[in-house]
Amino acid sequence: MAKKKAARALKGTWTPGDLKLLKEKFPNTPTSEIAAKLGRHLDAVKKKASRMGLRKSKKYMKALGRV
């Protein structure tokens, strides 16, 4: 039973590499692309980026017509 708990605890763990990629790519890359690259759900990536204080760049938002 302890083995199941350990496996569950690791499932949502963000590695330093995941965090680095998120920090580098989030401002100018569609979130769906980042989620696919990391093998995570879109909502998980959005939530983590928000908790890290990351935002889309003004240039990116303008390209989407949202500024």
LUMLOKOL-494991 format. One line per field, with one value per atom (N, C-alpha, C): residue number from 1; x, y, z. Coordinates in Angstrom, 1 decimal. Example, Ala and Ser with C-alpha at 12.3 -4.5 7.8 and 13.67 -1.06 7.14 Angstrom:
<rs>
seq = 1 1 1 2 2 2
east = 13.2 12.3 13.2 12.8 13.7 12.9
north = -5.7 -4.5 -3.3 -2.2 -1.1 0.0
up = 7.8 7.8 7.8 7.1 7.1 7.9
</rs>
This chain:
<rs>
seq = 1 1 1 2 2 2 3 3 3 4 4 4 5 5 5 6 6 6 7 7 7 8 8 8 9 9 9 10 10 10 11 11 11 12 12 12 13 13 13 14 14 14 15 15 15 16 16 16 17 17 17 18 18 18 19 19 19 20 20 20 21 21 21 22 22 22 23 23 23 24 24 24 25 25 25 26 26 26 27 27 27 28 28 28 29 29 29 30 30 30 31 31 31 32 32 32 33 33 33 34 34 34 35 35 35 36 36 36 37 37 37 38 38 38 39 39 39 40 40 40 41 41 41 42 42 42 43 43 43 44 44 44 45 45 45 46 46 46 47 47 47 48 48 48 49 49 49 50 50 50 51 51 51 52 52 52 53 53 53 54 54 54 55 55 55 56 56 56 57 57 57 58 58 58 59 59 59 60 60 60 61 61 61 62 62 62 63 63 63 64 64 64 65 65 65 66 66 66 67 67 67
east = 0.8 0.0 0.9 2.0 2.9 3.4 3.5 4.0 3.0 1.7 0.7 0.7 0.9 1.0 2.1 3.3 4.5 4.3 3.7 3.4 2.5 1.4 0.5 1.1 2.0 2.7 3.6 4.2 5.1 4.3 3.1 2.4 2.3 2.1 1.9 3.2 4.3 5.5 6.1 6.5 7.1 8.6 9.3 10.8 11.4 12.6 13.3 13.3 13.4 13.4 12.1 11.0 9.6 9.4 9.9 9.7 10.5 11.7 12.6 11.9 11.4 10.7 9.5 8.7 7.5 7.9 8.9 9.3 9.8 10.6 11.1 10.1 9.2 8.3 6.9 6.5 5.1 4.8 5.7 5.3 4.9 5.5 5.4 4.9 4.5 4.1 2.7 1.9 0.5 0.6 -0.2 -0.2 -0.5 -1.3 -1.6 -0.4 0.5 1.8 2.7 2.7 3.6 3.0 1.7 1.1 1.4 1.3 1.6 3.1 4.0 5.4 5.7 5.0 5.3 4.5 3.5 2.7 1.7 1.2 0.4 -0.9 -1.9 -3.2 -3.0 -3.8 -3.8 -4.0 -5.0 -5.4 -4.2 -3.5 -2.4 -1.3 -1.0 0.0 -0.4 -1.7 -2.2 -2.1 -2.5 -2.5 -1.0 -0.1 1.3 1.9 1.6 2.1 1.6 0.3 -0.3 0.4 0.6 1.2 2.7 3.3 4.7 4.7 3.5 3.5 3.8 3.7 4.0 2.8 3.1 2.1 2.5 1.5 1.8 2.4 3.3 3.9 2.9 3.1 2.2 2.3 3.4 3.6 2.7 2.8 2.0 0.5 0.1 -1.4 -1.8 -1.0 -1.3 -1.5 -0.7 -0.8 -2.1 -2.6 -3.9 -5.1 -4.8 -5.8 -6.5 -5.7 -6.3 -5.7 -5.0 -4.4 -5.1
north = -1.2 0.0 1.3 1.2 2.4 2.7 1.7 1.9 2.8 2.5 3.3 4.8 5.0 6.4 7.1 6.5 7.1 7.4 6.5 6.7 7.9 8.0 9.1 10.4 10.4 11.7 12.2 11.3 11.7 12.2 11.8 12.1 13.5 14.4 15.8 16.7 16.0 16.7 17.4 18.7 19.5 19.4 18.9 18.9 20.2 20.4 21.7 22.0 21.0 21.1 21.6 21.0 21.5 22.9 23.3 24.7 25.7 25.3 26.1 26.3 25.2 25.3 26.2 26.0 26.8 28.3 28.6 30.0 30.6 29.9 30.4 30.5 29.5 29.5 30.2 30.3 30.8 32.1 33.1 34.5 34.5 33.7 33.9 32.6 31.6 30.3 30.0 29.5 29.0 28.0 28.2 27.3 25.9 25.7 24.3 23.6 24.3 23.7 23.3 24.2 23.9 22.7 22.6 21.5 20.2 20.2 19.0 18.6 19.6 19.3 18.7 19.1 18.6 17.4 17.1 15.9 16.1 17.4 17.7 18.3 18.4 19.0 20.5 21.1 22.5 23.3 22.9 23.5 23.5 22.4 22.2 23.2 23.4 24.4 25.8 26.1 27.5 27.8 26.8 27.0 27.2 26.4 26.5 27.8 28.2 29.5 30.7 30.6 31.6 31.7 30.5 30.5 31.0 30.9 31.3 32.8 33.4 34.8 35.1 34.1 34.2 34.8 35.6 36.2 36.1 36.2 36.3 37.7 37.8 39.1 39.9 41.2 42.2 41.9 41.6 41.3 40.1 39.1 37.8 38.2 38.9 39.2 40.1 41.0 41.9 41.1 40.1 39.2 38.5 38.2 37.5 38.5 39.8 40.8 41.1 40.9 41.0 42.2 43.1 44.2 45.5
up = 0.0 0.0 0.0 0.7 0.7 -0.7 -1.5 -2.9 -3.7 -3.5 -4.2 -3.8 -2.5 -2.1 -2.7 -2.8 -3.3 -4.8 -5.5 -7.0 -7.2 -6.3 -6.4 -6.1 -5.2 -4.8 -5.9 -6.7 -7.7 -9.0 -9.2 -10.4 -10.7 -9.8 -10.1 -9.8 -9.6 -9.3 -10.5 -10.3 -11.4 -11.2 -12.2 -12.1 -12.4 -12.0 -12.3 -13.8 -14.6 -16.0 -16.5 -16.0 -16.3 -16.0 -14.8 -14.4 -15.2 -15.6 -16.5 -17.9 -18.4 -19.7 -19.6 -18.6 -18.4 -18.3 -17.5 -17.3 -18.6 -19.4 -20.7 -21.8 -21.9 -23.0 -22.8 -21.5 -21.3 -21.8 -21.7 -22.2 -23.7 -24.6 -26.0 -26.8 -26.0 -26.6 -26.2 -27.1 -26.7 -25.6 -24.6 -23.4 -23.8 -24.8 -25.2 -25.7 -26.4 -26.9 -25.7 -24.7 -23.6 -22.8 -22.7 -22.0 -22.7 -24.1 -24.9 -24.7 -24.7 -24.6 -23.2 -22.2 -20.8 -20.5 -21.4 -21.1 -19.9 -19.8 -18.7 -19.2 -18.4 -18.8 -18.9 -19.8 -20.0 -18.7 -17.9 -16.7 -15.7 -15.7 -14.7 -15.1 -16.4 -16.8 -16.5 -16.8 -16.5 -15.0 -14.2 -12.7 -12.2 -12.7 -12.2 -12.7 -13.9 -14.4 -13.6 -13.2 -12.4 -11.0 -10.4 -9.1 -9.1 -10.3 -10.4 -10.8 -11.1 -11.4 -12.9 -13.7 -15.1 -15.9 -16.9 -17.7 -19.2 -20.0 -21.5 -21.8 -22.7 -23.1 -23.8 -23.7 -24.4 -25.9 -26.5 -27.9 -28.3 -27.5 -27.7 -27.7 -26.7 -26.5 -27.7 -28.1 -29.2 -30.5 -30.7 -31.8 -31.8 -30.7 -30.5 -30.6 -30.6 -30.7 -29.4 -28.3 -27.0 -26.2 -26.8 -26.1 -26.6
</rs>
